[in-house]
């Protein structure tokens, strides 16, 4: 009962923040704003190598970054027409609601509470993940059950990560000492400096943060357990159905391109030679793919040729062609046992 009141208080605080947002924030048509300025304002957080991080030249790189670039290619005409605005776990919802960004592309979990009460919408799921744990290899543990009673866990405040951990402990009877920290940077610093035995977050993010932040990558082990479902997706404001559809279908275009075998390298040739009517329509060789979204018929062609299909994006940043080498697993296509599935274009 106490936890229920605490959660209700959090929801009330979020709603109060939404009502306190400046009235001069978002305009009625985000897509028209993007076109007028010729630039997409995309919120990303420093999630780690492979997801979103700034390279040595000061450029954002990663899976979430390429999702921003794909949207810019479709709407603004070129993938490089993006202004990246850094967000974090504390401000990501407010920045979107206030109109400081057009979309947020980072590792936010789609939940009923957020969907229904936070003043945001989730158009799609671009990464399927689960919450896991990273431990110090010197502890000699291989699974959560190897940990001694009272082991400590660093976890970020005001996240589904903390709630999932509390629910999991209640469900299993296992007890950890929780050390809530306000930010990702703070939690990682505490973990790497041995102020806690474990750090918990989404498993893909754990791989990324170990590669980017760990003093020595091999000194840390990611445990095999996943204690939750974490559908991660882009976030938009809830008052614009057309923008919602555009963001959703730009992502789905990357999936459909992979399903159809359309790649960065062969898209131009297939546009001229393909016999499959859906491929021809998708690539703009025949009319119709842009009309319902308020886009031109070349938008999907630009997404694939300038950024890539879903498999290319995943492999480049997270999978076989990346330092992380994460298996596609749930993020494979449906015909390969994964969960990603693009609806047909129809007609």
C-alpha positions as CSV (number, residue, x, y, z in Angstrom):
1,X,0.0,0.0,0.0
2,X,2.8,2.4,0.8
3,X,4.4,1.7,-2.5
4,X,1.1,2.4,-4.3
5,X,0.8,5.8,-2.6
6,X,4.5,6.5,-3.6
7,X,3.8,5.7,-7.2
8,X,0.7,7.8,-7.2
9,X,2.7,10.7,-5.9
10,X,5.2,10.3,-8.7
11,X,2.4,10.3,-11.3
12,X,0.9,13.4,-9.7
13,X,4.3,15.1,-9.8
14,X,4.7,14.3,-13.5
15,X,1.2,15.6,-14.3
16,X,1.9,18.8,-12.4
17,X,5.2,19.3,-14.3
18,X,3.3,18.8,-17.6
19,X,0.7,21.4,-16.6
20,X,3.5,23.8,-15.6
21,X,5.1,23.5,-19.0
22,X,5.4,26.8,-20.9
23,X,2.4,27.5,-23.0
24,X,4.5,28.8,-25.9
25,X,6.1,25.4,-26.5
26,X,5.2,23.1,-29.4
27,X,3.3,24.4,-32.4
28,X,0.5,22.5,-33.9
29,X,2.4,20.8,-36.8
30,X,5.8,19.5,-35.9
31,X,6.4,18.3,-39.5
32,X,5.8,21.8,-40.8
33,X,8.2,23.2,-38.2
34,X,10.9,20.7,-39.3
35,X,10.4,21.6,-43.0
36,X,10.4,25.3,-42.3
37,X,13.7,25.2,-40.4
38,X,15.2,22.5,-42.6
39,X,16.3,20.7,-39.5
40,X,15.1,18.0,-37.2
41,X,15.7,18.6,-33.5
42,X,16.2,15.2,-32.0
43,X,16.6,14.4,-28.3
44,X,19.2,11.7,-27.5
45,X,21.0,10.7,-24.3
46,X,24.5,9.6,-23.8
47,X,23.6,5.9,-23.7
48,X,27.0,4.4,-24.5
49,X,28.9,3.2,-27.5
50,X,26.7,1.7,-30.1
51,X,23.5,3.4,-28.8
52,X,24.4,7.1,-28.6
53,X,27.7,8.7,-27.8
54,X,29.9,11.6,-29.0
55,X,33.0,10.4,-30.9
56,X,36.5,12.0,-30.8
57,X,35.5,14.5,-33.4
58,X,32.4,15.7,-31.5
59,X,29.9,13.9,-33.6
60,X,27.0,11.8,-32.2
61,X,27.2,8.1,-33.3
62,X,25.0,5.1,-32.6
63,X,21.7,3.3,-33.2
64,X,19.5,6.0,-31.7
65,X,21.5,8.6,-33.6
66,X,20.8,6.8,-36.9
67,X,17.1,6.7,-36.1
68,X,17.2,10.5,-35.9
69,X,19.1,10.6,-39.2
70,X,16.6,8.3,-40.9
71,X,13.7,10.6,-39.8
72,X,15.7,13.7,-41.0
73,X,16.3,12.0,-44.4
74,X,12.6,11.4,-44.8
75,X,11.2,14.8,-43.7
76,X,14.1,17.3,-44.1
77,X,15.6,15.6,-47.2
78,X,19.0,14.7,-45.9
79,X,20.2,12.6,-43.0
80,X,22.6,15.2,-41.8
81,X,19.9,17.8,-41.2
82,X,19.7,17.0,-37.5
83,X,20.3,19.1,-34.4
84,X,21.1,16.7,-31.5
85,X,19.8,17.9,-28.1
86,X,21.2,15.9,-25.2
87,X,18.6,14.6,-22.7
88,X,18.8,12.5,-19.5
89,X,16.5,10.5,-17.3
90,X,15.3,13.6,-15.5
91,X,14.5,15.9,-18.3
92,X,13.7,13.7,-21.3
93,X,9.9,14.0,-21.0
94,X,9.8,17.7,-20.2
95,X,12.1,18.6,-23.1
96,X,9.7,16.9,-25.5
97,X,6.5,18.3,-23.9
98,X,7.9,21.8,-23.9
99,X,8.7,21.7,-27.6
100,X,12.5,21.9,-27.2
101,X,12.8,18.8,-29.5
102,X,10.6,17.3,-32.2
103,X,11.2,13.7,-31.1
104,X,13.2,11.8,-28.5
105,X,15.2,8.8,-29.7
106,X,16.8,6.9,-26.7
107,X,16.3,4.0,-24.5
108,X,13.0,4.9,-22.9
109,X,10.7,1.9,-22.0
110,X,7.1,2.0,-23.3
111,X,4.8,1.5,-20.3
112,X,1.1,2.0,-19.8
113,X,1.8,4.7,-17.1
114,X,4.0,6.7,-19.4
115,X,1.7,6.3,-22.4
116,X,-1.4,7.3,-20.5
117,X,-0.2,9.9,-18.0
118,X,3.1,11.5,-19.1
119,X,1.9,13.5,-22.0
120,X,3.9,11.5,-24.6
121,X,3.3,8.8,-27.2
122,X,5.4,5.9,-28.4
123,X,4.9,5.3,-32.1
124,X,6.9,2.1,-32.3
125,X,9.4,-0.3,-30.6
126,X,12.8,-0.1,-32.3
127,X,14.6,-2.3,-29.7
128,X,13.4,-5.2,-27.6
129,X,15.4,-5.6,-24.5
130,X,15.3,-6.7,-20.9
131,X,16.8,-5.4,-17.7
132,X,20.0,-7.1,-16.6
133,X,23.0,-6.7,-14.3
134,X,26.7,-6.1,-14.6
135,X,29.1,-7.2,-11.8
136,X,32.8,-7.0,-11.0
137,X,34.5,-10.1,-12.4
138,X,36.7,-10.3,-9.3
139,X,33.7,-11.2,-7.3
140,X,33.7,-14.6,-9.1
141,X,29.9,-14.7,-9.7
142,X,28.2,-16.1,-12.8
143,X,24.6,-15.6,-11.8
144,X,22.5,-13.5,-9.5
145,X,22.1,-16.5,-7.2
146,X,25.8,-16.5,-6.6
147,X,25.6,-13.1,-4.8
148,X,25.8,-13.0,-1.0
149,X,22.8,-11.7,0.9
150,X,22.7,-8.0,1.1
151,X,24.7,-7.3,-2.1
152,X,24.4,-3.7,-3.2
153,X,22.9,-2.5,-6.5
154,X,23.4,0.9,-8.1
155,X,20.2,2.0,-9.9
156,X,19.0,5.2,-11.5
157,X,16.2,7.0,-9.7
158,X,12.8,7.7,-11.3
159,X,13.1,5.0,-13.9
160,X,11.3,1.8,-14.7
161,X,14.6,0.1,-13.9
162,X,14.2,0.9,-10.2
163,X,10.5,-0.2,-10.1
164,X,11.3,-3.4,-12.0
165,X,14.0,-4.2,-9.4
166,X,11.7,-3.6,-6.5
167,X,9.0,-5.7,-8.1
168,X,11.4,-8.5,-8.9
169,X,12.7,-8.6,-5.3
170,X,9.1,-8.7,-4.0
171,X,8.3,-11.6,-6.4
172,X,11.4,-13.7,-5.8
173,X,12.2,-13.0,-2.1
174,X,15.8,-12.0,-3.0
175,X,17.0,-9.0,-1.2
176,X,19.6,-6.4,-2.4
177,X,20.6,-3.2,-0.8
178,X,19.4,-0.6,-3.3
179,X,21.6,2.5,-3.9
180,X,19.5,4.9,-6.1
181,X,21.5,7.5,-7.9
182,X,20.1,10.5,-9.9
183,X,21.9,10.0,-13.2
184,X,23.4,7.3,-15.4
185,X,26.9,8.9,-15.0
186,X,26.6,8.9,-11.3
187,X,25.4,5.3,-11.1
188,X,28.2,4.1,-13.4
189,X,30.8,6.1,-11.5
190,X,29.6,4.6,-8.2
191,X,29.7,1.0,-9.7
192,X,33.1,1.3,-11.3
193,X,34.5,2.8,-8.1
194,X,33.3,-0.3,-6.1
195,X,30.6,1.6,-4.2
196,X,28.1,-1.1,-5.2
197,X,28.4,-4.8,-6.2
198,X,26.1,-4.5,-9.2
199,X,24.7,-2.0,-11.6
200,X,21.4,-2.6,-13.3
201,X,20.0,-1.3,-16.6
202,X,18.8,-2.5,-20.0
203,X,21.1,-5.3,-21.2
204,X,22.0,-3.7,-24.5
205,X,22.9,-0.5,-22.6
206,X,25.1,-2.6,-20.2
207,X,27.1,-3.8,-23.2
208,X,27.4,-0.3,-24.5
209,X,28.4,1.3,-21.2
210,X,30.9,-1.4,-20.5
211,X,32.6,-0.7,-23.8
212,X,32.5,3.1,-23.4
213,X,32.9,3.7,-19.7
214,X,34.6,0.7,-18.0
215,X,38.3,1.3,-16.9
216,X,39.0,-2.3,-18.3
217,X,36.3,-4.0,-20.2
218,X,37.3,-7.5,-19.2
219,X,37.1,-6.7,-15.5
220,X,33.3,-6.7,-15.7
221,X,30.8,-9.5,-16.5
222,X,27.2,-9.1,-17.7
223,X,25.0,-11.7,-15.9
224,X,22.7,-13.9,-18.0
225,X,19.4,-13.0,-16.2
226,X,16.9,-10.6,-17.6
227,X,14.2,-9.6,-15.0
228,X,11.8,-7.6,-17.2
229,X,10.5,-6.8,-20.7
230,X,11.9,-3.5,-22.0
231,X,10.3,-2.4,-25.3
232,X,12.3,0.8,-26.2
233,X,10.9,3.3,-28.7
234,X,10.9,6.9,-29.9
235,X,8.7,9.4,-28.1
236,X,6.5,12.2,-29.6
237,X,3.9,14.6,-28.3
238,X,0.4,13.1,-28.2
239,X,-1.5,15.8,-30.1
240,X,-0.2,15.2,-33.7
241,X,-1.4,12.1,-35.4
242,X,0.4,12.8,-38.6
243,X,3.8,13.3,-37.0
244,X,3.1,10.1,-34.9
245,X,2.5,8.2,-38.2
246,X,5.6,9.6,-39.9
247,X,7.9,8.7,-37.0
248,X,6.4,5.2,-36.8
249,X,6.6,4.6,-40.6
250,X,10.2,5.8,-40.9
251,X,11.2,3.2,-38.5
252,X,9.0,0.5,-40.1
253,X,10.5,1.5,-43.5
254,X,13.9,0.3,-42.2
255,X,12.3,-3.1,-41.2
256,X,10.4,-3.5,-44.5
257,X,13.5,-2.7,-46.4
258,X,15.4,-5.5,-44.6
259,X,12.4,-7.9,-45.2
260,X,12.5,-7.1,-48.9
261,X,16.3,-7.3,-49.2
262,X,16.7,-3.6,-50.0
263,X,20.0,-2.3,-48.8
264,X,22.0,1.0,-49.1
265,X,24.0,-0.6,-51.9
266,X,21.2,-2.0,-54.1
267,X,18.3,0.4,-53.5
268,X,19.1,2.5,-56.6
269,X,19.3,-0.6,-58.8
270,X,16.1,-2.1,-57.4
271,X,14.3,1.1,-58.0
272,X,15.0,0.7,-61.7
273,X,14.8,-3.1,-62.0
274,X,12.6,-4.6,-59.3
275,X,9.5,-6.5,-60.4
276,X,7.9,-6.7,-56.9
277,X,5.1,-4.1,-56.9
278,X,5.6,-3.4,-53.2
279,X,9.4,-2.8,-53.7
280,X,8.7,-0.4,-56.6
281,X,6.2,1.5,-54.6
282,X,8.4,1.6,-51.5
283,X,11.3,3.0,-53.4
284,X,9.2,5.6,-55.2
285,X,9.3,4.0,-58.7
286,X,5.6,4.0,-58.7
287,X,3.5,6.7,-56.9
288,X,1.7,6.5,-53.6
289,X,4.1,5.7,-50.7
290,X,4.3,9.3,-49.5
291,X,0.7,10.7,-50.0
292,X,-1.0,9.5,-46.8
293,X,1.9,10.7,-44.6
294,X,2.2,14.1,-46.3
295,X,5.6,13.2,-47.7
296,X,7.0,12.9,-51.2
297,X,7.3,9.5,-52.8
298,X,11.1,9.5,-52.4
299,X,11.2,9.5,-48.5
300,X,11.7,5.8,-48.0
301,X,14.4,5.6,-50.7
302,X,16.3,8.4,-48.9
303,X,16.0,6.6,-45.6
304,X,17.6,3.4,-47.0
305,X,20.2,5.0,-49.3
306,X,21.3,7.6,-46.7
307,X,21.1,5.5,-43.5
308,X,20.3,1.9,-44.3
309,X,17.8,-0.9,-43.5
310,X,17.2,-2.1,-39.9
311,X,19.7,-4.9,-40.2
312,X,22.4,-2.6,-41.5
313,X,21.8,-0.1,-38.7
314,X,21.7,-2.7,-36.0
315,X,24.8,-4.5,-37.2
316,X,26.8,-1.3,-37.7
317,X,26.3,-0.1,-34.2
318,X,25.3,-3.1,-32.0
319,X,25.7,-6.4,-33.9
320,X,28.3,-8.4,-35.9
321,X,30.0,-5.4,-37.5
322,X,30.4,-3.5,-34.2
323,X,32.7,-3.8,-31.3
324,X,29.7,-4.9,-29.1
325,X,28.9,-8.0,-31.3
326,X,25.4,-8.4,-29.7
327,X,23.3,-11.2,-31.2
328,X,20.1,-10.0,-33.0
329,X,17.9,-12.3,-30.8
330,X,14.5,-10.6,-30.2
331,X,15.6,-7.8,-32.6
332,X,15.7,-10.1,-35.6
333,X,13.1,-10.2,-38.2
334,X,9.9,-12.3,-37.7
335,X,10.9,-14.8,-40.3
336,X,14.2,-15.4,-38.4
337,X,12.6,-15.9,-35.0
338,X,12.7,-12.3,-34.0
339,X,10.0,-9.8,-33.1
340,X,10.3,-7.1,-35.8
341,X,7.6,-7.1,-38.3
342,X,6.5,-4.4,-40.8
343,X,2.9,-4.2,-42.0
344,X,2.4,-4.2,-45.7
345,X,2.1,-0.9,-47.6
346,X,-1.3,-1.8,-48.9
347,X,-3.0,0.0,-51.7
